Amino acid sequence: MKEAWKRILGFAILMGVLLLAACGSDNDEGEEGAADGEPIEVVTTIAQIGEPISEIGGDLVNVESLMGPSIDPHLYDPTESDISKLQEADVVLYSGLNLEANMVEPLESIGQEKPVLAIADTLPEDELLTDEEGATDPHVWFDYELWQQALDAGVEELKEYAPEYADQLEENKQAYFEKLDQLGAEAEKLQDIPEDQRYLVTAHDAFSYFGRMNDIEVVGLQGISTESEAGVSDVNDTITTIVEHNVPAIFVESSVNQDTINAVIEGAANQGVDVEIGGELYSDAMGEEGTTEGTYIGMYEHNINTIYDALSGGDE
C-alpha cells in the first residue's frame, strides 16, 4: 500500500510541475476566474456534492464526481486517472471529516496549487456528531440543513474563483435551497411510525444525522467507517435490539456488503423472530446518474419512503 501511495503521490507532484509550467505567469500572479466566459471545471469526490453543485452552477460549471454509484468512499483509493482529473480542475470540492480517508494526502498536496475545499470541515463542531471513540461522523449530508451550510461553503469557493459568476450562482443556490427545505415536509411522515418501532438497523452507522433529525434510533453493525468490521458481539447486540423491540425490518445499503445483515436475519430467526429486509438505502453513494435516486433530493426522498414503508407498514 505504501509503495502504491508513493507512485500516486509521485505522479501528482509530476502533474503539478507540468501544470505550473504550462500556466506560466498567470498562476504566478495568482489570477483566477473562468477564462473568456468558459464554465468552471469542478471535480468533486462524491456525488452528494457534485450533483447539487451541478444544479446550482448550471451552464456556469462542468462538474465531475470521482466516486459513482455503489462506491464506498471510506475505502476508495484514487487512481492515476483521478489524480489527473484533480490536477486539471479549476476547483476541487470534497466532503472531508475523514470520509475520503485514502485521498487526504493527494488532496492536500493539490490544494497547494489550486482551490481545494473540504466542505464539511467548514461546519460548526458543536453541530457534528461523534462516535464512542470521539471520531467525527462524516455523513452530514443526511442532515439536509447542515448539508446546505456545507454546500454554501462550496458555492462561496466558486464565487471566489470566478467573481463574474457570483450573482448568478447566488440566485441559483437560493432556488436550490428552497427545494431542500421541502425535504422537511416529506420527512414528517416518519413521525407516524410507532415509537417502539423507530429503530433503523443498517450495515454501518451512516444514518445518525438522519436519526437525530427524525427522532429515530439508529443501529449500525459497523461503525461510522466501513474500514471497521462487524464482530460477533456487534451482530449479537443487534439481534438483541431487534428481539427486544420487535423491529419489523432492517436495511441493506447500496455501497456496503450485506453479509452481516444476512447474519442478523439468520440469528434473529434462530431466536424465533422473523425480520425481513425492508429495502435498500443509499448511504455513502447515490443512485445511477440520470435516475431520481441519482440526485441528492431524490436519494433523500427514496430513503424516507423506504424507511417509512418498512417500519410502519406503509399505512398513510
TIGUMAR-705404 format. One record per residue (C-alpha): x, y, z; residue number from 1; residue in one letter. Coordinates in steps of 0.1 Angstrom, whole numbers. Layout:
X / Y / Z / NUM / a .
...
end
This chain:
0 / 0 / 0 / 1 / m .
28 / 24 / 9 / 2 / k .
45 / 18 / -24 / 3 / e .
13 / 24 / -43 / 4 / a .
9 / 57 / -24 / 5 / w .
44 / 67 / -34 / 6 / k .
37 / 61 / -70 / 7 / r .
4 / 81 / -68 / 8 / i .
19 / 110 / -49 / 9 / l .
49 / 110 / -73 / 10 / g .
26 / 112 / -102 / 11 / f .
6 / 140 / -85 / 12 / a .
38 / 160 / -80 / 13 / i .
49 / 155 / -116 / 14 / l .
15 / 166 / -129 / 15 / m .
17 / 197 / -106 / 16 / g .
51 / 206 / -120 / 17 / v .
38 / 202 / -156 / 18 / l .
7 / 222 / -148 / 19 / l .
26 / 251 / -132 / 20 / l .
49 / 252 / -162 / 21 / a .
21 / 253 / -187 / 22 / a .
2 / 280 / -168 / 23 / c .
32 / 303 / -168 / 24 / g .
29 / 338 / -154 / 25 / s .
-9 / 338 / -149 / 26 / d .
-6 / 314 / -120 / 27 / n .
25 / 333 / -107 / 28 / d .
3 / 364 / -104 / 29 / e .
-24 / 344 / -86 / 30 / g .
-51 / 354 / -111 / 31 / e .
-83 / 333 / -111 / 32 / e .
-116 / 333 / -129 / 33 / g .
-132 / 315 / -158 / 34 / a .
-113 / 323 / -190 / 35 / a .
-134 / 340 / -217 / 36 / d .
-167 / 331 / -201 / 37 / g .
-158 / 294 / -200 / 38 / e .
-175 / 272 / -174 / 39 / p .
-156 / 264 / -142 / 40 / i .
-142 / 229 / -142 / 41 / e .
-152 / 214 / -109 / 42 / v .
-141 / 180 / -96 / 43 / v .
-158 / 165 / -65 / 44 / t .
-151 / 133 / -47 / 45 / t .
-187 / 122 / -40 / 46 / i .
-219 / 128 / -60 / 47 / a .
-237 / 142 / -29 / 48 / q .
-215 / 173 / -36 / 49 / i .
-213 / 170 / -74 / 50 / g .
-250 / 167 / -82 / 51 / e .
-261 / 197 / -61 / 52 / p .
-232 / 219 / -73 / 53 / i .
-240 / 209 / -109 / 54 / s .
-277 / 220 / -104 / 55 / e .
-266 / 252 / -87 / 56 / i .
-239 / 260 / -112 / 57 / g .
-259 / 252 / -143 / 58 / g .
-241 / 263 / -175 / 59 / d .
-215 / 281 / -154 / 60 / l .
-199 / 248 / -143 / 61 / v .
-187 / 215 / -156 / 62 / n .
-188 / 190 / -127 / 63 / v .
-173 / 155 / -125 / 64 / e .
-176 / 133 / -94 / 65 / s .
-149 / 107 / -90 / 66 / l .
-170 / 82 / -70 / 67 / m .
-201 / 69 / -86 / 68 / g .
-229 / 46 / -75 / 69 / p .
-220 / 17 / -52 / 70 / s .
-186 / 32 / -45 / 71 / i .
-176 / 32 / -8 / 72 / d .
-157 / 65 / -1 / 73 / p .
-143 / 51 / 32 / 74 / h .
-123 / 26 / 13 / 75 / l .
-117 / 43 / -21 / 76 / y .
-82 / 45 / -34 / 77 / d .
-75 / 72 / -60 / 78 / p .
-63 / 61 / -94 / 79 / t .
-37 / 79 / -116 / 80 / e .
-67 / 90 / -137 / 81 / s .
-83 / 106 / -106 / 82 / d .
-51 / 125 / -98 / 83 / i .
-50 / 137 / -134 / 84 / s .
-86 / 149 / -132 / 85 / k .
-79 / 167 / -99 / 86 / l .
-49 / 184 / -114 / 87 / q .
-69 / 196 / -145 / 88 / e .
-97 / 210 / -124 / 89 / a .
-102 / 247 / -116 / 90 / d .
-118 / 239 / -82 / 91 / v .
-119 / 207 / -62 / 92 / v .
-146 / 201 / -36 / 93 / l .
-146 / 171 / -12 / 94 / y .
-165 / 162 / 19 / 95 / s .
-138 / 159 / 45 / 96 / g .
-141 / 148 / 81 / 97 / l .
-120 / 118 / 71 / 98 / n .
-147 / 104 / 48 / 99 / l .
-123 / 101 / 19 / 100 / e .
-96 / 87 / 42 / 101 / a .
-73 / 74 / 15 / 102 / n .
-74 / 106 / -5 / 103 / m .
-64 / 131 / 22 / 104 / v .
-27 / 134 / 13 / 105 / e .
-31 / 139 / -25 / 106 / p .
-60 / 164 / -20 / 107 / l .
-39 / 184 / 5 / 108 / e .
-10 / 183 / -20 / 109 / s .
-31 / 195 / -49 / 110 / i .
-45 / 222 / -25 / 111 / g .
-12 / 239 / -26 / 112 / q .
-17 / 246 / -63 / 113 / e .
-54 / 255 / -66 / 114 / k .
-87 / 259 / -47 / 115 / p .
-94 / 227 / -28 / 116 / v .
-121 / 227 / -1 / 117 / l .
-134 / 201 / 23 / 118 / a .
-169 / 215 / 26 / 119 / i .
-179 / 195 / 57 / 120 / a .
-148 / 207 / 76 / 121 / d .
-164 / 242 / 75 / 122 / t .
-193 / 232 / 97 / 123 / l .
-195 / 242 / 134 / 124 / p .
-180 / 215 / 155 / 125 / e .
-209 / 216 / 181 / 126 / d .
-233 / 206 / 153 / 127 / e .
-213 / 175 / 144 / 128 / l .
-218 / 140 / 158 / 129 / l .
-191 / 118 / 172 / 130 / t .
-189 / 81 / 179 / 131 / d .
-180 / 64 / 212 / 132 / e .
-143 / 68 / 205 / 133 / e .
-146 / 105 / 197 / 134 / g .
-143 / 102 / 159 / 135 / a .
-164 / 127 / 140 / 136 / t .
-192 / 112 / 119 / 137 / d .
-187 / 124 / 83 / 138 / p .
-222 / 115 / 70 / 139 / h .
-235 / 151 / 74 / 140 / v .
-255 / 150 / 41 / 141 / w .
-282 / 132 / 60 / 142 / f .
-289 / 164 / 79 / 143 / d .
-301 / 184 / 49 / 144 / y .
-299 / 217 / 69 / 145 / e .
-262 / 210 / 77 / 146 / l .
-256 / 200 / 41 / 147 / w .
-269 / 233 / 30 / 148 / q .
-243 / 250 / 50 / 149 / q .
-216 / 228 / 36 / 150 / a .
-228 / 233 / 0 / 151 / l .
-229 / 271 / 7 / 152 / d .
-192 / 269 / 15 / 153 / a .
-186 / 252 / -18 / 154 / g .
-206 / 278 / -37 / 155 / v .
-186 / 306 / -20 / 156 / e .
-154 / 289 / -32 / 157 / e .
-167 / 290 / -68 / 158 / l .
-177 / 326 / -64 / 159 / k .
-143 / 335 / -51 / 160 / e .
-127 / 317 / -81 / 161 / y .
-150 / 334 / -106 / 162 / a .
-164 / 366 / -92 / 163 / p .
-181 / 374 / -125 / 164 / e .
-204 / 345 / -119 / 165 / y .
-212 / 353 / -83 / 166 / a .
-247 / 369 / -87 / 167 / d .
-260 / 340 / -108 / 168 / q .
-245 / 314 / -85 / 169 / l .
-261 / 330 / -55 / 170 / e .
-295 / 332 / -73 / 171 / e .
-293 / 295 / -83 / 172 / n .
-282 / 285 / -49 / 173 / k .
-312 / 301 / -32 / 174 / q .
-336 / 284 / -56 / 175 / a .
-320 / 250 / -49 / 176 / y .
-320 / 255 / -12 / 177 / f .
-358 / 262 / -13 / 178 / e .
-361 / 227 / -28 / 179 / k .
-340 / 212 / 0 / 180 / l .
-363 / 229 / 26 / 181 / d .
-392 / 209 / 13 / 182 / q .
-375 / 177 / 25 / 183 / l .
-386 / 186 / 60 / 184 / g .
-423 / 183 / 50 / 185 / a .
-416 / 150 / 32 / 186 / e .
-399 / 136 / 63 / 187 / a .
-429 / 145 / 86 / 188 / e .
-445 / 111 / 78 / 189 / k .
-417 / 94 / 97 / 190 / l .
-434 / 107 / 129 / 191 / q .
-463 / 84 / 122 / 192 / d .
-441 / 53 / 128 / 193 / i .
-449 / 39 / 162 / 194 / p .
-423 / 50 / 187 / 195 / e .
-414 / 14 / 197 / 196 / d .
-407 / 7 / 160 / 197 / q .
-384 / 37 / 153 / 198 / r .
-353 / 16 / 150 / 199 / y .
-332 / 20 / 119 / 200 / l .
-309 / -11 / 116 / 201 / v .
-283 / -8 / 88 / 202 / t .
-250 / -23 / 78 / 203 / a .
-229 / 6 / 91 / 204 / h .
-235 / 37 / 112 / 205 / d .
-242 / 62 / 84 / 206 / a .
-276 / 75 / 94 / 207 / f .
-271 / 91 / 128 / 208 / s .
-277 / 126 / 114 / 209 / y .
-309 / 114 / 98 / 210 / f .
-319 / 98 / 131 / 211 / g .
-312 / 129 / 150 / 212 / r .
-334 / 150 / 126 / 213 / m .
-363 / 125 / 126 / 214 / n .
-362 / 111 / 162 / 215 / d .
-352 / 76 / 151 / 216 / i .
-328 / 53 / 169 / 217 / e .
-300 / 42 / 146 / 218 / v .
-282 / 9 / 149 / 219 / v .
-252 / 3 / 127 / 220 / g .
-235 / -31 / 126 / 221 / l .
-202 / -14 / 117 / 222 / q .
-190 / 19 / 130 / 223 / g .
-191 / 52 / 111 / 224 / i .
-164 / 39 / 87 / 225 / s .
-167 / 7 / 68 / 226 / t .
-130 / 2 / 75 / 227 / e .
-141 / -13 / 108 / 228 / s .
-155 / -48 / 108 / 229 / e .
-186 / -60 / 125 / 230 / a .
-178 / -87 / 150 / 231 / g .
-198 / -114 / 166 / 232 / v .
-207 / -92 / 195 / 233 / s .
-220 / -65 / 172 / 234 / d .
-242 / -90 / 154 / 235 / v .
-255 / -104 / 187 / 236 / n .
-262 / -69 / 202 / 237 / d .
-281 / -60 / 171 / 238 / t .
-302 / -92 / 173 / 239 / i .
-309 / -84 / 210 / 240 / t .
-322 / -50 / 200 / 241 / t .
-344 / -65 / 172 / 242 / i .
-359 / -91 / 196 / 243 / v .
-365 / -67 / 225 / 244 / e .
-382 / -41 / 203 / 245 / h .
-398 / -64 / 178 / 246 / n .
-382 / -45 / 149 / 247 / v .
-401 / -55 / 118 / 248 / p .
-374 / -48 / 92 / 249 / a .
-337 / -40 / 87 / 250 / i .
-320 / -24 / 57 / 251 / f .
-291 / -30 / 33 / 252 / v .
-270 / -3 / 18 / 253 / e .
-262 / 2 / -18 / 254 / s .
-225 / 6 / -12 / 255 / s .
-220 / -19 / 16 / 256 / v .
-218 / -57 / 15 / 257 / n .
-249 / -72 / 31 / 258 / q .
-234 / -104 / 45 / 259 / d .
-236 / -90 / 81 / 260 / t .
-272 / -80 / 76 / 261 / i .
-280 / -116 / 65 / 262 / n .
-262 / -129 / 96 / 263 / a .
-285 / -107 / 117 / 264 / v .
-316 / -120 / 100 / 265 / i .
-305 / -156 / 105 / 266 / e .
-296 / -150 / 141 / 267 / g .
-330 / -134 / 148 / 268 / a .
-348 / -163 / 131 / 269 / a .
-329 / -187 / 154 / 270 / n .
-345 / -168 / 183 / 271 / q .
-379 / -171 / 168 / 272 / g .
-381 / -136 / 155 / 273 / v .
-389 / -131 / 118 / 274 / d .
-373 / -99 / 105 / 275 / v .
-371 / -90 / 68 / 276 / e .
-350 / -67 / 46 / 277 / i .
-370 / -35 / 44 / 278 / g .
-353 / -24 / 13 / 279 / g .
-320 / -8 / 0 / 280 / e .
-310 / 26 / 13 / 281 / l .
-285 / 50 / -2 / 282 / y .
-259 / 58 / 24 / 283 / s .
-223 / 66 / 12 / 284 / d .
-233 / 67 / -25 / 285 / a .
-263 / 79 / -45 / 286 / m .
-281 / 61 / -73 / 287 / g .
-273 / 59 / -110 / 288 / e .
-268 / 92 / -128 / 289 / e .
-299 / 101 / -148 / 290 / g .
-323 / 84 / -122 / 291 / t .
-343 / 101 / -95 / 292 / t .
-321 / 84 / -69 / 293 / e .
-291 / 98 / -87 / 294 / g .
-300 / 132 / -74 / 295 / t .
-294 / 143 / -38 / 296 / y .
-330 / 152 / -32 / 297 / i .
-343 / 120 / -50 / 298 / g .
-319 / 99 / -29 / 299 / m .
-331 / 115 / 3 / 300 / y .
-367 / 111 / -6 / 301 / e .
-361 / 74 / -15 / 302 / h .
-346 / 67 / 19 / 303 / n .
-375 / 85 / 37 / 304 / i .
-401 / 65 / 18 / 305 / n .
-383 / 32 / 21 / 306 / t .
-379 / 36 / 58 / 307 / i .
-415 / 47 / 63 / 308 / y .
-429 / 18 / 43 / 309 / d .
-409 / -8 / 61 / 310 / a .
-413 / 3 / 96 / 311 / l .
-449 / 15 / 95 / 312 / s .
-464 / -9 / 70 / 313 / g .
-469 / 19 / 46 / 314 / g .
-501 / 30 / 62 / 315 / d .
-510 / 66 / 53 / 316 / e .
end
